[in-house]
Amino acid sequence: MIALDLMYKVQIRVVFERTCFSELERKDISLEDIRDAVQPLYKSCKEILEIDLNVVDEDNLGLWFFRDIESMGYIYLYSN
């Protein structure tokens, strides 16, 4: 219903974030666009972008990623 109201320019009493309108217009969303909408996500992404690459290369972050794959009834666990 909201989409139809927007399409026919019917006034509604709903507040949308800027990112919502960008999605409706099929525009790309940048990191700065989500700053006001989702503060924790913005902060986390910003910190990742500002990490010193030398620290990442030295494996000082202590990050480990795992995935499991089920095949023929067996579950295999793979780590990085």
C-alpha positions in Angstrom: 0.0 0.0 0.0 2.8 2.4 0.8 4.4 1.8 -2.5 1.2 2.6 -4.3 0.7 5.8 -2.2 4.2 6.9 -3.2 3.7 6.0 -6.8 0.5 8.1 -7.0 2.0 10.9 -4.8 -0.6 10.4 -2.0 0.5 12.1 1.2 1.2 9.6 4.0 2.4 10.1 7.6 5.4 7.8 7.5 9.0 8.9 7.8 11.5 7.1 5.6 15.3 7.2 5.8 17.3 8.5 2.8 18.5 4.9 2.1 14.9 3.7 1.6 14.3 6.3 -1.1 17.6 5.4 -2.7 16.5 1.8 -2.9 13.2 2.7 -4.4 14.9 4.8 -7.0 17.4 1.9 -7.6 20.4 4.1 -6.8 23.6 2.8 -5.2 23.9 3.2 -1.5 27.2 4.4 0.0 28.5 3.9 3.5 27.8 7.5 4.2 24.1 7.0 3.3 23.7 4.5 6.2 25.3 6.7 8.8 22.0 8.1 10.1 20.0 5.0 9.5 22.1 2.3 11.2 24.8 3.8 13.5 26.3 0.5 14.8 26.7 -0.9 11.2 28.2 2.3 10.0 30.7 2.5 12.9 31.7 -1.2 12.4 32.2 -0.8 8.6 34.1 2.5 9.1 36.5 0.8 11.6 37.1 -2.1 9.2 38.0 0.4 6.4 40.4 2.2 8.7 42.3 -0.9 9.8 46.1 -0.8 9.1 46.7 -3.4 6.4 50.0 -4.4 8.0 48.2 -5.5 11.2 45.8 -7.6 9.1 48.7 -9.2 7.2 50.4 -10.2 10.5 47.3 -12.0 11.6 47.1 -10.0 14.8 43.4 -9.8 14.7 42.9 -13.4 15.7 40.0 -13.9 13.3 39.0 -17.4 12.3 36.4 -18.4 9.9 34.8 -21.9 9.7 32.3 -23.4 7.3 30.8 -26.9 7.3 29.7 -28.8 4.2 27.3 -31.7 4.4 27.9 -34.4 1.8 26.4 -37.8 1.6 25.4 -37.7 5.3 28.8 -36.6 6.5 29.6 -33.1 7.8 33.0 -31.7 7.0 34.4 -28.7 8.9 36.9 -26.4 7.1 38.8 -23.6 8.7 41.0 -20.9 7.2 
